[in-house]
Amino acid sequence: MKVVGTKLDDSDFERFQKYCTDEGISKSEMMRGLIRQYCDACEEDSETPSEILNPTVTVIDD
């Protein structure tokens, strides 16, 4: 496995952490899923990375 890292401002980090906790999933697993979705979208839809650079993430409460 390889490591990917980034820095977030405090408010984005807190929001991300809350959503992950609410979903019962680790931040790492959430990021792996988002990266897979990004790569799949690039391959399947033939979209350029610039077209999906700012994806929308929708959290659905059950």
PDB file of N, CA, C and O in Angstrom:
ATOM      1  N   MET A   1       0.844  -1.187   0.000  1.00  0.00           N
ATOM      2  CA  MET A   1       0.000   0.000   0.000  1.00  0.00           C
ATOM      3  C   MET A   1       0.881   1.240   0.000  1.00  0.00           C
ATOM      4  O   MET A   1       2.006   1.223   0.501  1.00  0.00           O
ATOM      5  N   LYS A   2       0.360   2.293  -0.560  1.00  0.00           N
ATOM      6  CA  LYS A   2       1.020   3.597  -0.598  1.00  0.00           C
ATOM      7  C   LYS A   2       0.219   4.561   0.261  1.00  0.00           C
ATOM      8  O   LYS A   2      -0.934   4.291   0.598  1.00  0.00           O
ATOM      9  N   VAL A   3       0.825   5.672   0.611  1.00  0.00           N
ATOM     10  CA  VAL A   3       0.176   6.657   1.470  1.00  0.00           C
ATOM     11  C   VAL A   3      -0.082   7.939   0.674  1.00  0.00           C
ATOM     12  O   VAL A   3       0.789   8.414  -0.055  1.00  0.00           O
ATOM     13  N   VAL A   4      -1.285   8.488   0.822  1.00  0.00           N
ATOM     14  CA  VAL A   4      -1.664   9.773   0.246  1.00  0.00           C
ATOM     15  C   VAL A   4      -2.032  10.671   1.417  1.00  0.00           C
ATOM     16  O   VAL A   4      -2.742  10.237   2.325  1.00  0.00           O
ATOM     17  N   GLY A   5      -1.572  11.891   1.415  1.00  0.00           N
ATOM     18  CA  GLY A   5      -1.880  12.801   2.515  1.00  0.00           C
ATOM     19  C   GLY A   5      -2.246  14.183   2.012  1.00  0.00           C
ATOM     20  O   GLY A   5      -1.909  14.567   0.892  1.00  0.00           O
ATOM     21  N   THR A   6      -2.934  14.911   2.852  1.00  0.00           N
ATOM     22  CA  THR A   6      -3.286  16.290   2.535  1.00  0.00           C
ATOM     23  C   THR A   6      -3.527  17.045   3.842  1.00  0.00           C
ATOM     24  O   THR A   6      -3.716  16.443   4.899  1.00  0.00           O
ATOM     25  N   LYS A   7      -3.517  18.339   3.748  1.00  0.00           N
ATOM     26  CA  LYS A   7      -3.832  19.182   4.901  1.00  0.00           C
ATOM     27  C   LYS A   7      -5.196  19.801   4.657  1.00  0.00           C
ATOM     28  O   LYS A   7      -5.527  20.181   3.534  1.00  0.00           O
ATOM     29  N   LEU A   8      -5.982  19.899   5.716  1.00  0.00           N
ATOM     30  CA  LEU A   8      -7.298  20.528   5.653  1.00  0.00           C
ATOM     31  C   LEU A   8      -7.343  21.662   6.657  1.00  0.00           C
ATOM     32  O   LEU A   8      -6.678  21.616   7.692  1.00  0.00           O
ATOM     33  N   ASP A   9      -8.133  22.683   6.346  1.00  0.00           N
ATOM     34  CA  ASP A   9      -8.311  23.701   7.373  1.00  0.00           C
ATOM     35  C   ASP A   9      -9.162  23.105   8.496  1.00  0.00           C
ATOM     36  O   ASP A   9      -9.820  22.081   8.313  1.00  0.00           O
ATOM     37  N   ASP A  10      -9.141  23.745   9.632  1.00  0.00           N
ATOM     38  CA  ASP A  10      -9.786  23.194  10.824  1.00  0.00           C
ATOM     39  C   ASP A  10     -11.263  22.869  10.616  1.00  0.00           C
ATOM     40  O   ASP A  10     -11.734  21.814  11.042  1.00  0.00           O
ATOM     41  N   SER A  11     -11.995  23.773   9.962  1.00  0.00           N
ATOM     42  CA  SER A  11     -13.434  23.543   9.812  1.00  0.00           C
ATOM     43  C   SER A  11     -13.720  22.366   8.886  1.00  0.00           C
ATOM     44  O   SER A  11     -14.617  21.572   9.164  1.00  0.00           O
ATOM     45  N   ASP A  12     -12.970  22.241   7.788  1.00  0.00           N
ATOM     46  CA  ASP A  12     -13.176  21.097   6.891  1.00  0.00           C
ATOM     47  C   ASP A  12     -12.814  19.791   7.594  1.00  0.00           C
ATOM     48  O   ASP A  12     -13.512  18.790   7.434  1.00  0.00           O
ATOM     49  N   PHE A  13     -11.737  19.792   8.365  1.00  0.00           N
ATOM     50  CA  PHE A  13     -11.338  18.587   9.081  1.00  0.00           C
ATOM     51  C   PHE A  13     -12.426  18.167  10.068  1.00  0.00           C
ATOM     52  O   PHE A  13     -12.792  16.993  10.128  1.00  0.00           O
ATOM     53  N   GLU A  14     -12.941  19.121  10.839  1.00  0.00           N
ATOM     54  CA  GLU A  14     -13.981  18.815  11.823  1.00  0.00           C
ATOM     55  C   GLU A  14     -15.244  18.275  11.149  1.00  0.00           C
ATOM     56  O   GLU A  14     -15.848  17.318  11.633  1.00  0.00           O
ATOM     57  N   ARG A  15     -15.635  18.882  10.045  1.00  0.00           N
ATOM     58  CA  ARG A  15     -16.818  18.416   9.318  1.00  0.00           C
ATOM     59  C   ARG A  15     -16.601  17.007   8.787  1.00  0.00           C
ATOM     60  O   ARG A  15     -17.473  16.150   8.927  1.00  0.00           O
ATOM     61  N   PHE A  16     -15.431  16.758   8.173  1.00  0.00           N
ATOM     62  CA  PHE A  16     -15.123  15.451   7.625  1.00  0.00           C
ATOM     63  C   PHE A  16     -15.111  14.398   8.724  1.00  0.00           C
ATOM     64  O   PHE A  16     -15.670  13.313   8.560  1.00  0.00           O
ATOM     65  N   GLN A  17     -14.483  14.717   9.828  1.00  0.00           N
ATOM     66  CA  GLN A  17     -14.418  13.781  10.947  1.00  0.00           C
ATOM     67  C   GLN A  17     -15.816  13.465  11.477  1.00  0.00           C
ATOM     68  O   GLN A  17     -16.112  12.314  11.799  1.00  0.00           O
ATOM     69  N   LYS A  18     -16.678  14.484  11.569  1.00  0.00           N
ATOM     70  CA  LYS A  18     -18.049  14.268  12.052  1.00  0.00           C
ATOM     71  C   LYS A  18     -18.815  13.350  11.113  1.00  0.00           C
ATOM     72  O   LYS A  18     -19.487  12.426  11.570  1.00  0.00           O
ATOM     73  N   TYR A  19     -18.725  13.590   9.797  1.00  0.00           N
ATOM     74  CA  TYR A  19     -19.437  12.753   8.832  1.00  0.00           C
ATOM     75  C   TYR A  19     -18.946  11.313   8.892  1.00  0.00           C
ATOM     76  O   TYR A  19     -19.750  10.382   8.833  1.00  0.00           O
ATOM     77  N   CYS A  20     -17.651  11.124   9.006  1.00  0.00           N
ATOM     78  CA  CYS A  20     -17.100   9.769   9.099  1.00  0.00           C
ATOM     79  C   CYS A  20     -17.586   9.076  10.364  1.00  0.00           C
ATOM     80  O   CYS A  20     -17.976   7.908  10.326  1.00  0.00           O
ATOM     81  N   THR A  21     -17.564   9.789  11.477  1.00  0.00           N
ATOM     82  CA  THR A  21     -18.034   9.226  12.743  1.00  0.00           C
ATOM     83  C   THR A  21     -19.517   8.880  12.649  1.00  0.00           C
ATOM     84  O   THR A  21     -19.938   7.813  13.096  1.00  0.00           O
ATOM     85  N   ASP A  22     -20.305   9.778  12.070  1.00  0.00           N
ATOM     86  CA  ASP A  22     -21.744   9.544  11.920  1.00  0.00           C
ATOM     87  C   ASP A  22     -22.018   8.306  11.066  1.00  0.00           C
ATOM     88  O   ASP A  22     -22.968   7.567  11.323  1.00  0.00           O
ATOM     89  N   GLU A  23     -21.180   8.084  10.048  1.00  0.00           N
ATOM     90  CA  GLU A  23     -21.346   6.923   9.164  1.00  0.00           C
ATOM     91  C   GLU A  23     -20.717   5.662   9.744  1.00  0.00           C
ATOM     92  O   GLU A  23     -20.925   4.566   9.224  1.00  0.00           O
ATOM     93  N   GLY A  24     -19.950   5.814  10.820  1.00  0.00           N
ATOM     94  CA  GLY A  24     -19.302   4.665  11.444  1.00  0.00           C
ATOM     95  C   GLY A  24     -18.159   4.103  10.620  1.00  0.00           C
ATOM     96  O   GLY A  24     -17.920   2.895  10.625  1.00  0.00           O
ATOM     97  N   ILE A  25     -17.453   4.974   9.912  1.00  0.00           N
ATOM     98  CA  ILE A  25     -16.360   4.546   9.042  1.00  0.00           C
ATOM     99  C   ILE A  25     -15.136   5.411   9.335  1.00  0.00           C
ATOM    100  O   ILE A  25     -15.266   6.594   9.648  1.00  0.00           O
ATOM    101  N   SER A  26     -13.961   4.821   9.233  1.00  0.00           N
ATOM    102  CA  SER A  26     -12.742   5.584   9.502  1.00  0.00           C
ATOM    103  C   SER A  26     -12.498   6.606   8.401  1.00  0.00           C
ATOM    104  O   SER A  26     -12.973   6.462   7.274  1.00  0.00           O
ATOM    105  N   LYS A  27     -11.749   7.635   8.753  1.00  0.00           N
ATOM    106  CA  LYS A  27     -11.407   8.658   7.755  1.00  0.00           C
ATOM    107  C   LYS A  27     -10.617   8.035   6.605  1.00  0.00           C
ATOM    108  O   LYS A  27     -10.808   8.402   5.446  1.00  0.00           O
ATOM    109  N   SER A  28      -9.734   7.096   6.929  1.00  0.00           N
ATOM    110  CA  SER A  28      -8.935   6.446   5.883  1.00  0.00           C
ATOM    111  C   SER A  28      -9.808   5.657   4.919  1.00  0.00           C
ATOM    112  O   SER A  28      -9.625   5.737   3.705  1.00  0.00           O
ATOM    113  N   GLU A  29     -10.757   4.896   5.457  1.00  0.00           N
ATOM    114  CA  GLU A  29     -11.632   4.106   4.585  1.00  0.00           C
ATOM    115  C   GLU A  29     -12.520   5.010   3.734  1.00  0.00           C
ATOM    116  O   GLU A  29     -12.779   4.705   2.570  1.00  0.00           O
ATOM    117  N   MET A  30     -12.981   6.104   4.296  1.00  0.00           N
ATOM    118  CA  MET A  30     -13.781   7.064   3.534  1.00  0.00           C
ATOM    119  C   MET A  30     -12.952   7.626   2.382  1.00  0.00           C
ATOM    120  O   MET A  30     -13.445   7.720   1.258  1.00  0.00           O
ATOM    121  N   MET A  31     -11.703   7.999   2.647  1.00  0.00           N
ATOM    122  CA  MET A  31     -10.838   8.549   1.604  1.00  0.00           C
ATOM    123  C   MET A  31     -10.542   7.511   0.532  1.00  0.00           C
ATOM    124  O   MET A  31     -10.530   7.844  -0.653  1.00  0.00           O
ATOM    125  N   ARG A  32     -10.302   6.255   0.921  1.00  0.00           N
ATOM    126  CA  ARG A  32     -10.071   5.205  -0.076  1.00  0.00           C
ATOM    127  C   ARG A  32     -11.282   5.077  -0.999  1.00  0.00           C
ATOM    128  O   ARG A  32     -11.130   4.941  -2.213  1.00  0.00           O
ATOM    129  N   GLY A  33     -12.480   5.121  -0.423  1.00  0.00           N
ATOM    130  CA  GLY A  33     -13.701   5.026  -1.225  1.00  0.00           C
ATOM    131  C   GLY A  33     -13.859   6.208  -2.170  1.00  0.00           C
ATOM    132  O   GLY A  33     -14.231   6.036  -3.331  1.00  0.00           O
ATOM    133  N   LEU A  34     -13.575   7.409  -1.673  1.00  0.00           N
ATOM    134  CA  LEU A  34     -13.693   8.599  -2.521  1.00  0.00           C
ATOM    135  C   LEU A  34     -12.675   8.588  -3.655  1.00  0.00           C
ATOM    136  O   LEU A  34     -12.982   8.993  -4.776  1.00  0.00           O
ATOM    137  N   ILE A  35     -11.463   8.123  -3.361  1.00  0.00           N
ATOM    138  CA  ILE A  35     -10.431   8.043  -4.401  1.00  0.00           C
ATOM    139  C   ILE A  35     -10.818   7.010  -5.451  1.00  0.00           C
ATOM    140  O   ILE A  35     -10.614   7.234  -6.644  1.00  0.00           O
ATOM    141  N   ARG A  36     -11.378   5.872  -5.014  1.00  0.00           N
ATOM    142  CA  ARG A  36     -11.848   4.861  -5.980  1.00  0.00           C
ATOM    143  C   ARG A  36     -12.933   5.442  -6.869  1.00  0.00           C
ATOM    144  O   ARG A  36     -12.914   5.239  -8.083  1.00  0.00           O
ATOM    145  N   GLN A  37     -13.890   6.170  -6.273  1.00  0.00           N
ATOM    146  CA  GLN A  37     -14.965   6.780  -7.058  1.00  0.00           C
ATOM    147  C   GLN A  37     -14.393   7.764  -8.078  1.00  0.00           C
ATOM    148  O   GLN A  37     -14.835   7.795  -9.227  1.00  0.00           O
ATOM    149  N   TYR A  38     -13.438   8.544  -7.672  1.00  0.00           N
ATOM    150  CA  TYR A  38     -12.801   9.523  -8.559  1.00  0.00           C
ATOM    151  C   TYR A  38     -12.132   8.814  -9.741  1.00  0.00           C
ATOM    152  O   TYR A  38     -12.334   9.192 -10.895  1.00  0.00           O
ATOM    153  N   CYS A  39     -11.333   7.784  -9.443  1.00  0.00           N
ATOM    154  CA  CYS A  39     -10.624   7.044 -10.495  1.00  0.00           C
ATOM    155  C   CYS A  39     -11.605   6.330 -11.424  1.00  0.00           C
ATOM    156  O   CYS A  39     -11.421   6.332 -12.641  1.00  0.00           O
ATOM    157  N   ASP A  40     -12.649   5.720 -10.853  1.00  0.00           N
ATOM    158  CA  ASP A  40     -13.654   5.042 -11.666  1.00  0.00           C
ATOM    159  C   ASP A  40     -14.349   6.030 -12.595  1.00  0.00           C
ATOM    160  O   ASP A  40     -14.590   5.723 -13.763  1.00  0.00           O
ATOM    161  N   ALA A  41     -14.671   7.211 -12.082  1.00  0.00           N
ATOM    162  CA  ALA A  41     -15.339   8.222 -12.903  1.00  0.00           C
ATOM    163  C   ALA A  41     -14.439   8.666 -14.050  1.00  0.00           C
ATOM    164  O   ALA A  41     -14.913   8.884 -15.164  1.00  0.00           O
ATOM    165  N   CYS A  42     -13.144   8.798 -13.780  1.00  0.00           N
ATOM    166  CA  CYS A  42     -12.199   9.195 -14.838  1.00  0.00           C
ATOM    167  C   CYS A  42     -12.133   8.131 -15.922  1.00  0.00           C
ATOM    168  O   CYS A  42     -12.087   8.452 -17.110  1.00  0.00           O
ATOM    169  N   GLU A  43     -12.128   6.864 -15.517  1.00  0.00           N
ATOM    170  CA  GLU A  43     -12.003   5.770 -16.482  1.00  0.00           C
ATOM    171  C   GLU A  43     -13.304   5.500 -17.231  1.00  0.00           C
ATOM    172  O   GLU A  43     -13.289   5.372 -18.455  1.00  0.00           O
ATOM    173  N   GLU A  44     -14.415   5.414 -16.530  1.00  0.00           N
ATOM    174  CA  GLU A  44     -15.687   5.009 -17.125  1.00  0.00           C
ATOM    175  C   GLU A  44     -16.341   6.106 -17.941  1.00  0.00           C
ATOM    176  O   GLU A  44     -16.878   5.847 -19.018  1.00  0.00           O
ATOM    177  N   ASP A  45     -16.301   7.315 -17.440  1.00  0.00           N
ATOM    178  CA  ASP A  45     -17.002   8.406 -18.101  1.00  0.00           C
ATOM    179  C   ASP A  45     -16.110   9.198 -19.039  1.00  0.00           C
ATOM    180  O   ASP A  45     -16.565  10.139 -19.689  1.00  0.00           O
ATOM    181  N   SER A  46     -14.851   8.824 -19.110  1.00  0.00           N
ATOM    182  CA  SER A  46     -13.874   9.531 -19.937  1.00  0.00           C
ATOM    183  C   SER A  46     -13.845  11.017 -19.621  1.00  0.00           C
ATOM    184  O   SER A  46     -13.562  11.845 -20.487  1.00  0.00           O
ATOM    185  N   GLU A  47     -14.142  11.343 -18.366  1.00  0.00           N
ATOM    186  CA  GLU A  47     -14.060  12.734 -17.944  1.00  0.00           C
ATOM    187  C   GLU A  47     -12.606  13.054 -17.649  1.00  0.00           C
ATOM    188  O   GLU A  47     -11.850  12.198 -17.188  1.00  0.00           O
ATOM    189  N   THR A  48     -12.226  14.281 -17.916  1.00  0.00           N
ATOM    190  CA  THR A  48     -10.885  14.692 -17.547  1.00  0.00           C
ATOM    191  C   THR A  48     -10.886  15.031 -16.066  1.00  0.00           C
ATOM    192  O   THR A  48     -11.913  15.449 -15.531  1.00  0.00           O
ATOM    193  N   PRO A  49      -9.759  14.860 -15.397  1.00  0.00           N
ATOM    194  CA  PRO A  49      -9.710  15.170 -13.966  1.00  0.00           C
ATOM    195  C   PRO A  49     -10.172  16.583 -13.645  1.00  0.00           C
ATOM    196  O   PRO A  49     -10.763  16.802 -12.587  1.00  0.00           O
ATOM    197  N   SER A  50      -9.922  17.555 -14.529  1.00  0.00           N
ATOM    198  CA  SER A  50     -10.353  18.923 -14.241  1.00  0.00           C
ATOM    199  C   SER A  50     -11.867  19.046 -14.200  1.00  0.00           C
ATOM    200  O   SER A  50     -12.391  19.947 -13.543  1.00  0.00           O
ATOM    201  N   GLU A  51     -12.589  18.155 -14.891  1.00  0.00           N
ATOM    202  CA  GLU A  51     -14.051  18.212 -14.892  1.00  0.00           C
ATOM    203  C   GLU A  51     -14.651  17.657 -13.611  1.00  0.00           C
ATOM    204  O   GLU A  51     -15.786  17.980 -13.262  1.00  0.00           O
ATOM    205  N   ILE A  52     -13.885  16.816 -12.905  1.00  0.00           N
ATOM    206  CA  ILE A  52     -14.417  16.250 -11.667  1.00  0.00           C
ATOM    207  C   ILE A  52     -13.501  16.571 -10.490  1.00  0.00           C
ATOM    208  O   ILE A  52     -13.512  15.864  -9.482  1.00  0.00           O
ATOM    209  N   LEU A  53     -12.715  17.627 -10.615  1.00  0.00           N
ATOM    210  CA  LEU A  53     -11.785  18.006  -9.566  1.00  0.00           C
ATOM    211  C   LEU A  53     -12.514  18.423  -8.298  1.00  0.00           C
ATOM    212  O   LEU A  53     -12.003  18.207  -7.199  1.00  0.00           O
ATOM    213  N   ASN A  54     -13.683  19.007  -8.423  1.00  0.00           N
ATOM    214  CA  ASN A  54     -14.454  19.450  -7.266  1.00  0.00           C
ATOM    215  C   ASN A  54     -15.752  18.652  -7.191  1.00  0.00           C
ATOM    216  O   ASN A  54     -16.830  19.195  -7.433  1.00  0.00           O
ATOM    217  N   PRO A  55     -15.653  17.353  -6.855  1.00  0.00           N
ATOM    218  CA  PRO A  55     -16.861  16.528  -6.817  1.00  0.00           C
ATOM    219  C   PRO A  55     -17.769  16.922  -5.654  1.00  0.00           C
ATOM    220  O   PRO A  55     -17.326  17.498  -4.660  1.00  0.00           O
ATOM    221  N   THR A  56     -19.030  16.600  -5.806  1.00  0.00           N
ATOM    222  CA  THR A  56     -19.998  16.820  -4.748  1.00  0.00           C
ATOM    223  C   THR A  56     -20.194  15.508  -4.004  1.00  0.00           C
ATOM    224  O   THR A  56     -20.442  14.468  -4.614  1.00  0.00           O
ATOM    225  N   VAL A  57     -20.081  15.563  -2.687  1.00  0.00           N
ATOM    226  CA  VAL A  57     -20.299  14.385  -1.852  1.00  0.00           C
ATOM    227  C   VAL A  57     -21.615  14.590  -1.135  1.00  0.00           C
ATOM    228  O   VAL A  57     -21.796  15.594  -0.445  1.00  0.00           O
ATOM    229  N   THR A  58     -22.524  13.667  -1.283  1.00  0.00           N
ATOM    230  CA  THR A  58     -23.821  13.741  -0.637  1.00  0.00           C
ATOM    231  C   THR A  58     -23.903  12.685   0.459  1.00  0.00           C
ATOM    232  O   THR A  58     -23.728  11.493   0.206  1.00  0.00           O
ATOM    233  N   VAL A  59     -24.175  13.144   1.686  1.00  0.00           N
ATOM    234  CA  VAL A  59     -24.351  12.221   2.798  1.00  0.00           C
ATOM    235  C   VAL A  59     -25.843  12.049   2.996  1.00  0.00           C
ATOM    236  O   VAL A  59     -26.566  13.026   3.195  1.00  0.00           O
ATOM    237  N   ILE A  60     -26.302  10.824   2.943  1.00  0.00           N
ATOM    238  CA  ILE A  60     -27.721  10.535   3.069  1.00  0.00           C
ATOM    239  C   ILE A  60     -27.961   9.931   4.445  1.00  0.00           C
ATOM    240  O   ILE A  60     -27.410   8.882   4.777  1.00  0.00           O
ATOM    241  N   ASP A  61     -28.779  10.593   5.234  1.00  0.00           N
ATOM    242  CA  ASP A  61     -29.133  10.073   6.555  1.00  0.00           C
ATOM    243  C   ASP A  61     -30.236   9.046   6.406  1.00  0.00           C
ATOM    244  O   ASP A  61     -31.233   9.280   5.723  1.00  0.00           O
ATOM    245  N   ASP A  62     -30.047   7.901   7.054  1.00  0.00           N
ATOM    246  CA  ASP A  62     -31.073   6.852   7.008  1.00  0.00           C
ATOM    247  C   ASP A  62     -32.107   7.040   8.085  1.00  0.00           C
ATOM    248  O   ASP A  62     -33.042   6.246   8.189  1.00  0.00           O
TER     249      ASP A  62
END
